[in-house]
């Protein structure tokens, strides 16, 4: 074989090897892509539809109010001599709060007591004289006019005694009123005056006491809920209500609706309710805003799914269910009220159905899925699953 022929053979062999390598390198990614595509399942998290009795709730913004707020004033006029309370202190009804200077009233009492003694002596003397005049008149020793005059004088002294007795009672009351006591049990506010100032019934007061146990919350509910509220109250049933903080997540108190307003607000279309709370832990304060949840009725044996499972589109709400073959199915649903455990589904879901709670953005009807737990979820996988197919094709 000539040298020229050998050279041509080597060139042909090299070309064949190059072509084979080229076609192999082009074919392998496609095969791998097909295999990846065939094995690709969307990672999702799932929850299970449950059946439970669901309380129907009405939510509203309420204002905490005290049923009793009393401004403590003096019933007598005088200088404020002593204060026995601290601002912010809890006091019981009848507890001594302040002392008004009692000396003027004590002096008045002693004066009236002297007047009473004098009037009683005069009355006693007049009564003795009247008895003597009666005996003399019976013997025709005095004129009828003298007897009548003595009778009138005796009655005058009797009246003077009664007047003095009334004045003494008034003076004694004033001495009692000089001791200012708490008219209700509650918490003391800020002091309105200081020791040494003159106080009276017409003054601004000494301090304010606010009742905290129990305490009330007023709130408005839509008028279309009125029937659900009035009926159980008229039947003597308790209508429980919960108070939450402004975040709506932390319950601070539980009470009962006690009062329904006698009219509907024409401007807002709401009716005002008043709920009473025991508030022994003092978590509610007057003028505080709270979120109110009122249980009006109960939806028995309702189907509940996790809230995250319910999706919305232009055509309505839907969920993705997962069958035994790990295939996703888009199911249009009709939903009901939301609960602490999830959302009520009226139609489309059965008890025990597995519903997608995370990863549904990448799903379509009939998509294959891989169920994962929150502990093993790789967010990069979920993000990659959301990307369109063309963005993952090799260039």
Protein Blocks (a to p, Z undefined) as FASTA:
>chain_A
ZZklmmmmmmmmmmmmmmmmmmmmmmmmmmmmmmmmmmpccddddddddddddddddddd
dddddfbdcddddfbdcddfbdcbdehiacdehiafbdcdfklmmmmmmmmmmmmmmmmm
mmmmmmmmmmmmmmmmmnopacfklmmmmmmmmmmmmmmmmmmmmmmmmmmmmmmmmpcc
dfbgcdddddfbdehiacdfklnbjbdcddfbdcdddddddfklmmmmmmmmmnopacdd
ddddfkomacfbdcddfbdcfbdcfklopacdddddfklnopacghiacdddddfbdceh
iacddfklpccdfkbccdddddfkopacddddddddddfkbccdfbhpaehiacdfbhjl
mpcehiacddddfklpcfklmmmmmpcfklmpcZZ
